[in-house]
Amino acid sequence: MAAIVLQGAERIPVRYESWPEWRVDLLTPLEPMPLIAPGTGFCVMCWGSGHIHSEAANGEGLVPHPCQTCHGSGVVRLRD
């Protein structure tokens, strides 16, 4: 009997010939996916968020500004 399950973030239907085949595929470990590109690191000034909060000009709280170190991307290139 065929088994159809939804997998992934997009919930794509995948067809297996049997439930034991699905169990084998489920228990097979996957390679870890890198969170950021090789040769880059998270910005230490904004902690990877891409912005830094500073006091508002009118004194009514904090206002986010793009980080000048990473130019708002949250990552920086690592030196060799």
Secondary structure as the mmCIF struct_conf table of DSSP 4:
data_model
#
loop_
_struct_conf.conf_type_id
_struct_conf.id
_struct_conf.beg_label_comp_id
_struct_conf.beg_label_asym_id
_struct_conf.beg_label_seq_id
_struct_conf.end_label_comp_id
_struct_conf.end_label_asym_id
_struct_conf.end_label_seq_id
STRN STRN1 ALA A 3 GLN A 7
TURN_TY1_P TURN_TY1_P1 GLY A 8 ARG A 11
STRN STRN2 ILE A 12 TYR A 16
BEND BEND1 GLU A 17 SER A 18
HELX_RH_AL_P HELX_RH_AL_P1 TRP A 19 LEU A 27
BEND BEND2 THR A 28 THR A 28
HELX_LH_PP_P HELX_LH_PP_P1 PRO A 29 PRO A 34
BEND BEND3 LEU A 35 ILE A 36
TURN_TY1_P TURN_TY1_P2 PRO A 38 GLY A 39
STRN STRN3 THR A 40 PHE A 42
TURN_TY1_P TURN_TY1_P3 VAL A 44 GLY A 48
BEND BEND4 SER A 49 GLY A 50
STRN STRN4 HIS A 51 GLU A 55
TURN_TY1_P TURN_TY1_P4 ALA A 57 ASN A 58
BEND BEND5 GLY A 59 GLY A 61
STRN STRN5 LEU A 62 PRO A 66
TURN_TY1_P TURN_TY1_P5 GLN A 68 GLY A 72
BEND BEND6 SER A 73 GLY A 74
STRN STRN6 VAL A 75 ARG A 77
HELX_LH_PP_P HELX_LH_PP_P2 LEU A 78 ARG A 79
#
